[in-house]
Amino acid sequence: MAVEAAARSIDLLPLTAGQTLMVDGGETMTRFAAVQIALLRGAHVIASAGETFADRLRELGAKVTPYSEGMVERVREHAGGAPDFALHTAQVKGTLPDLVRIVDGDPKRVFSFADQDEEGIGVRTAWKEQGTNGLRYDVLVQYAQLAAKVAFRFPSLERLLWKIGVRQQKSA
């Protein structure tokens, strides 16, 4: 589900190589998948994240900024201006207006699969556009193959597997 939601959302933006995407939050499975998919497609990624997964996101190639006051300015500094798009993945009230400010005030450059735009500011949402591009089950094989090669990762799943004694081996 995480890979499907992330791939479909990025397709709906539509993000292309060389563009910059700000992912609001980077530590849950869907947010972590979105960061990796965007990077694999050649985009620059800035993710807001807590310290739990900040280093892992940096290792992948994302720039990371903490949540908190001043995030708008930090993201724009990392991007050298306004990112091309922002992806909202967490149901945190009051975040959508900041994401719109991050992308120069254009709500159509913000896509949320976690919110229904309760603020009514005109961001694009999965609730409005869920049928426009169809579900992306076709991406599951591609990212499962990458995960088997440890080229696509889910930190929460890795932690769970570690706890139950299953360890992934890096391919040579």
Backbone torsions as a table, in degrees:
resi	resn	phi	psi	omega
1	MET	NA	-39.7	-177.9
2	ALA	-63.1	-45.4	-179.2
3	VAL	-66.1	-44.4	-179.6
4	GLU	-60.8	-48.1	-178.9
5	ALA	-63.5	-41.7	-179.9
6	ALA	-66.5	-46.3	-179.0
7	ALA	-63.3	-44.9	-179.7
8	ARG	-63.1	-41.5	-179.8
9	SER	-64.3	-43.9	179.9
10	ILE	-65.3	-37.8	176.7
11	ASP	-63.5	-37.3	-179.0
12	LEU	-73.0	-15.4	-178.4
13	LEU	-65.3	-49.7	-12.4
14	PRO	-92.3	122.6	-177.4
15	LEU	-85.6	136.1	177.2
16	THR	-126.1	166.8	180.0
17	ALA	-55.5	139.3	178.7
18	GLY	90.2	-17.3	178.1
19	GLN	-82.1	166.9	-179.7
20	THR	-113.9	132.3	179.1
21	LEU	-119.1	130.7	171.5
22	MET	-99.2	122.5	177.9
23	VAL	-105.6	117.7	-179.3
24	ASP	-76.8	101.3	-176.8
25	GLY	94.4	139.0	-177.7
26	GLY	-138.5	11.3	-173.6
27	GLU	-108.9	-15.4	177.7
28	THR	-85.1	170.2	-174.2
29	MET	-60.5	-45.0	-179.0
30	THR	-67.6	-42.6	179.4
31	ARG	-66.4	-41.0	179.0
32	PHE	-64.5	-38.8	176.9
33	ALA	-63.4	-43.2	-179.5
34	ALA	-61.7	-41.8	178.4
35	VAL	-60.3	-48.4	-177.7
36	GLN	-66.2	-41.9	179.6
37	ILE	-62.0	-45.1	179.6
38	ALA	-62.0	-43.6	178.7
39	LEU	-63.8	-42.8	178.9
40	LEU	-63.8	-26.5	177.9
41	ARG	-86.4	3.2	175.6
42	GLY	89.8	12.8	178.5
43	ALA	-86.5	160.0	170.4
44	HIS	-91.4	138.5	-175.9
45	VAL	-127.4	135.0	171.3
46	ILE	-120.2	127.0	-178.4
47	ALA	-122.2	137.9	169.6
48	SER	-88.5	133.4	-176.8
49	ALA	-159.6	157.0	172.3
50	GLY	-81.3	176.6	-176.7
51	GLU	-68.4	-19.5	-177.1
52	THR	-54.9	-44.6	-176.6
53	PHE	-121.4	8.3	-178.0
54	ALA	-57.3	-45.1	-179.3
55	ASP	-65.3	-39.3	178.1
56	ARG	-63.2	-40.6	178.5
57	LEU	-65.4	-40.0	176.8
58	ARG	-63.1	-41.2	178.7
59	GLU	-59.3	-33.2	178.4
60	LEU	-72.8	-23.5	-178.8
61	GLY	118.6	2.0	178.0
62	ALA	-83.4	148.1	168.3
63	LYS	-86.8	142.7	-174.5
64	VAL	-125.1	137.4	174.5
65	THR	-129.0	143.3	179.2
66	PRO	-73.5	156.7	170.4
67	TYR	-66.8	151.6	170.7
68	SER	139.4	174.1	178.7
69	GLU	-56.6	139.9	-178.9
70	GLY	91.9	1.4	-178.7
71	MET	-60.5	-39.7	-179.4
72	VAL	-55.8	-49.6	-178.2
73	GLU	-65.9	-40.5	-179.8
74	ARG	-64.9	-42.5	179.3
75	VAL	-63.0	-46.4	-179.1
76	ARG	-64.6	-32.4	176.2
77	GLU	-67.6	-45.6	177.0
78	HIS	-58.6	-39.6	-175.9
79	ALA	-82.5	-13.4	-174.8
80	GLY	71.5	32.1	-176.7
81	GLY	137.3	-151.1	-179.5
82	ALA	-85.4	130.1	172.6
83	PRO	-62.5	158.6	179.8
84	ASP	-67.8	-37.7	-177.3
85	PHE	-145.5	161.4	172.0
86	ALA	-131.7	138.2	178.9
87	LEU	-115.8	121.0	-177.2
88	HIS	-99.5	120.1	-174.0
89	THR	-124.7	3.6	-176.1
90	ALA	-125.9	137.5	178.6
91	GLN	-81.7	76.4	178.7
92	VAL	-119.5	113.6	-178.3
93	LYS	-60.2	141.2	176.1
94	GLY	88.5	-1.1	-178.1
95	THR	-82.0	-36.2	-175.3
96	LEU	-56.5	-43.0	178.1
97	PRO	-60.0	-37.2	176.7
98	ASP	-63.8	-41.7	179.9
99	LEU	-64.8	-36.8	176.3
100	VAL	-65.0	-41.0	176.8
101	ARG	-63.3	-37.6	-179.8
102	ILE	-59.8	-37.6	-177.7
103	VAL	-98.3	37.4	176.4
104	ASP	63.6	29.6	172.5
105	GLY	82.1	8.5	-179.3
106	ASP	-98.4	101.5	-176.1
107	PRO	-63.3	-21.1	179.9
108	LYS	-73.7	-11.2	176.7
109	ARG	-92.4	5.7	177.3
110	VAL	-114.8	130.0	176.9
111	PHE	-121.7	133.0	-180.0
112	SER	-123.6	122.8	171.3
113	PHE	-103.6	8.3	-178.9
114	ALA	-115.7	-6.4	-172.4
115	ASP	-135.6	160.3	177.5
116	GLN	-107.1	21.9	-178.5
117	ASP	54.1	52.4	-179.1
118	GLU	-60.4	-25.4	178.0
119	GLU	-74.1	-15.8	178.7
120	GLY	66.8	37.5	-176.5
121	ILE	-97.1	1.1	173.3
122	GLY	92.8	14.9	176.5
123	VAL	-71.0	155.9	178.0
124	ARG	-81.2	137.5	-177.4
125	THR	-131.7	155.3	175.9
126	ALA	-61.3	-30.1	-179.7
127	TRP	-65.5	-34.0	179.9
128	LYS	-85.8	-33.0	-170.4
129	GLU	-115.3	17.3	-173.4
130	GLN	-61.0	-28.2	-178.6
131	GLY	-98.5	-2.1	-172.7
132	THR	-73.7	-26.3	-176.8
133	ASN	-123.2	-2.0	-179.0
134	GLY	70.9	162.3	177.9
135	LEU	-72.0	146.0	-173.5
136	ARG	-106.2	56.7	178.1
137	TYR	-65.5	-21.0	-179.6
138	ASP	-62.3	-21.7	-178.3
139	VAL	-81.6	-13.9	-174.1
140	LEU	-62.8	-41.2	-179.6
141	VAL	-63.9	-46.0	-179.1
142	GLN	-56.8	-49.2	-176.6
143	TYR	-77.2	-26.3	173.5
144	ALA	-66.7	-39.7	177.3
145	GLN	-64.5	-41.7	177.0
146	LEU	-64.4	-39.4	178.8
147	ALA	-64.4	-38.2	178.7
148	ALA	-63.2	-27.7	178.1
149	LYS	-92.3	5.9	-175.7
150	VAL	58.1	35.1	176.5
151	ALA	-105.6	1.5	177.1
152	PHE	-147.5	127.5	-169.6
153	ARG	-130.9	152.0	172.9
154	PHE	-125.2	101.7	-176.7
155	PRO	-56.4	-41.3	-178.7
156	SER	-65.0	-40.6	178.4
157	LEU	-68.4	-40.9	177.7
158	GLU	-58.8	-43.3	179.8
159	ARG	-63.5	-41.9	178.5
160	LEU	-63.7	-46.7	179.9
161	LEU	-62.0	-38.9	178.7
162	TRP	-61.3	-43.0	-178.5
163	LYS	-63.7	-33.3	-178.3
164	ILE	-94.9	6.1	172.6
165	GLY	91.7	9.2	177.8
166	VAL	-97.8	124.4	-178.9
167	ARG	-122.5	133.6	177.6
168	GLN	-79.9	140.7	176.4
169	GLN	-99.9	132.8	175.0
170	LYS	-71.6	138.0	177.4
171	SER	-77.3	148.1	-177.0
172	ALA	-74.9	NA	NA
